[in-house]
Amino acid sequence: MALGQIVNQAKSTIFAGSVSDVRLHRVSNLTSFKIGAAHFSYLGVPIFKGRKKSCFLKPIAEKVLARFSAWKGSLLCFIGRVQLVQSSIQSMVIHNFSVYSWLISLLKYLEKGIKNFICYHIHSSIWCNLKNEFEVVMANSSSLIGNGSSTRFLLDSWCGAPLINHIQDSMQISLNTKVVDFIVDGA
């Protein structure tokens, strides 16, 4: 070795292709290098021999999805979730995409996890609590009728409960009559 450099045997590994096991072990014993596995990661990219298999690339997808699960409890808006997905994909997966074309099954697995994260607010505890208190929310909500052209006078609950529930003789008014039909001079 030039300039007194030496090989660190503890950090050195042998990766062999079509070498017999006997020869590989002989070289390993002579050099004191470890024998490397058929697949490993280097700079976050899986290195393997043979066909692409889901088991080699799935840990990367799981690492991305694990990052999302840490954010699930946060009250992020829809756009915030999309931005988080974009930055995670860009930082963790794009590099791997440039090395390997991913299997369709893995892309679908990643896509499903991303969709679940982005649309998580539908299944969140806030939605569950709101669902349980739906009657209270509706009782304390009001309707905006605008100019009244899309609100039915008798059937829609534009002033509390639908008026048809309170009026005994509603036969003189068509069920589809709109609120706008009763507005005179804008009032």
Secondary structure as GFF3:
##gff-version 3
##sequence-region A 1 187
A	DSSP	three_ten_helix	2	4	.	.	.	ID=ss1
A	DSSP	three_ten_helix	9	11	.	.	.	ID=ss2
A	DSSP	beta_strand	13	14	.	.	.	ID=ss3
A	DSSP	alpha_helix	21	31	.	.	.	ID=ss4
A	DSSP	beta_strand	34	35	.	.	.	ID=ss5
A	DSSP	beta_strand	39	42	.	.	.	ID=ss6
A	DSSP	beta_strand	45	48	.	.	.	ID=ss7
A	DSSP	alpha_helix	54	71	.	.	.	ID=ss8
A	DSSP	alpha_helix	78	92	.	.	.	ID=ss9
A	DSSP	alpha_helix	94	99	.	.	.	ID=ss10
A	DSSP	alpha_helix	104	118	.	.	.	ID=ss11
A	DSSP	three_ten_helix	120	122	.	.	.	ID=ss12
A	DSSP	alpha_helix	125	132	.	.	.	ID=ss13
A	DSSP	alpha_helix	134	139	.	.	.	ID=ss14
A	DSSP	three_ten_helix	163	165	.	.	.	ID=ss15
A	DSSP	three_ten_helix	179	182	.	.	.	ID=ss16
###
